[in-house]
Amino acid sequence: MKMANSLRGEVLNLYKNLLYLGRDYPKGADYFKRRLKNVFLKNKDVKDPEKIKELIARGEFVMKELEALYFLRKYRAMKQRYYSDANETK
C-alpha cells in the first residue's frame, strides 16, 4: 500500500507539472487541459505498479518534449527578431 501512495504522489505531481506546461500549448491551454484530463481519466483504474511506472515515464517524456517545443519556439522568435534586424541594416 505504501508503494501505491508514493506512486499516487508522483502521478499527482506529474499532472500538476503537465498542467502548468500546458498553459503555453500552441493549440491553446483549454485544448491541452481537456486532452490531459482525458488521458489521466483513461488510466485511472490501472493498479499494477509497473504499468503505473511506465505511464509516469511516458508522462515525463511528454514533459521534456513540451519543454523542447517551447524552447525551440522561443529560439525561433529570437532568431527571427535579430536576423530580420540585421537584414534591414544591410
ZIFEN-V905146 format. One record per residue. N is the residue number from 1. PHI is phi in radians with two decimals (999 if undefined). OMEGA is omega in radians with two decimals (none if undefined). Layout:
BEGIN
<<N;PHI;OMEGA> <N;PHI;OMEGA>>
END
This chain:
BEGIN
<<1;999;-3.13> <2;-1.10;3.14> <3;-1.12;3.13> <4;-1.10;3.12> <5;-1.16;3.13> <6;-1.18;3.09> <7;-1.20;3.09> <8;-1.06;3.09> <9;-1.08;3.12> <10;-1.12;-3.14> <11;-1.12;3.12> <12;-1.09;3.11> <13;-1.12;3.11> <14;-1.08;3.13> <15;-1.05;3.14> <16;-1.09;-3.14> <17;-1.13;3.12> <18;-1.15;3.11> <19;-1.07;3.10> <20;-1.12;-3.13> <21;-1.19;-3.10> <22;-1.23;-3.13> <23;-1.02;-3.07> <24;-1.81;-3.10> <25;-1.09;-3.07> <26;-0.99;-3.14> <27;-1.53;3.08> <28;1.91;-3.10> <29;-1.18;-3.14> <30;-1.13;3.09> <31;-1.04;-3.12> <32;-1.11;-3.12> <33;-1.08;3.10> <34;-1.08;-3.13> <35;-1.11;3.14> <36;-1.08;-3.14> <37;-1.08;3.13> <38;-1.07;-3.13> <39;-1.15;-3.14> <40;-1.18;3.11> <41;-1.17;3.12> <42;-1.07;-3.08> <43;-1.80;-3.06> <44;-1.19;-3.09> <45;-1.60;3.13> <46;-1.24;-3.10> <47;-1.96;-3.10> <48;-1.22;-3.11> <49;-1.01;3.14> <50;-1.18;3.12> <51;-1.15;3.11> <52;-1.10;3.11> <53;-1.10;3.09> <54;-1.10;3.14> <55;-1.16;3.08> <56;-1.11;3.13> <57;-1.08;3.11> <58;-1.14;3.09> <59;-1.10;3.10> <60;-1.16;3.06> <61;-1.10;3.11> <62;-1.08;3.10> <63;-1.05;3.14> <64;-1.13;3.11> <65;-1.13;3.10> <66;-1.12;3.11> <67;-1.07;3.12> <68;-1.14;3.11> <69;-1.07;-3.13> <70;-1.18;3.12> <71;-1.11;-3.14> <72;-1.14;3.12> <73;-1.10;3.12> <74;-1.14;3.12> <75;-1.08;-3.14> <76;-1.11;3.13> <77;-1.12;3.13> <78;-1.16;-3.14> <79;-1.09;3.13> <80;-1.10;-3.13> <81;-1.13;-3.07> <82;-1.36;-3.12> <83;-1.33;3.10> <84;-1.22;3.05> <85;-1.17;-3.14> <86;-1.17;-3.13> <87;-1.25;-3.11> <88;-1.27;-3.08> <89;-1.40;-3.10> <90;-1.40;none>>
END
